[in-house]
Amino acid sequence: MFLNLLKYTYVPLLIAALIFYLCCLITVSDIPDVEIDFFIPFDKVAHFFMYFGFSGATALNYIYLKKGDIDVSRLLIWAFLMPILYGALIEVLQDRYFPPRAADWYDFLADGLGALTALPIAIVFRNYILKQTTK
């Protein structure tokens, strides 16, 4: 039971721990100031890609281990809804327990958009895996 659970959760747990470290434990002064002329602030781009990777890796790991024969509702809950809720939790934790950090709901928006952007890639990957297993 535990090993089966670990098989599906070690990738998301490692990524969640890394995101927690990056978002809560690194002091603000240790974060490099990136000056890129872009119409979106770089930290929002970083949040987008952290959660894109979080959701994408979670989904691809689950799909790969199940050889494409997945429970879609579980995929949506664990690979997309839970990372979005985790992003909200991180923002609340930053605001309450990790000063001088503060909640930034644009960070949360970037987290959610990153997570949801991984969904079409997961669907394409699932279709690819299903084609490979039916050959």
Secondary structure, 3 states (H helix, E strand, C coil): CHHHHHHHHHHHHHHHHHHHHHHHHCCHHHCCCCCCCCCCCHHHHHHHHHHHHHHHHHHHHHHHHCCCCCCHHHHHHHHHHHHHHHHHHHHHHHHHHCCCCCCCHHHHHHHHHHHHHHHHHHHHHHHHHHHHHHC
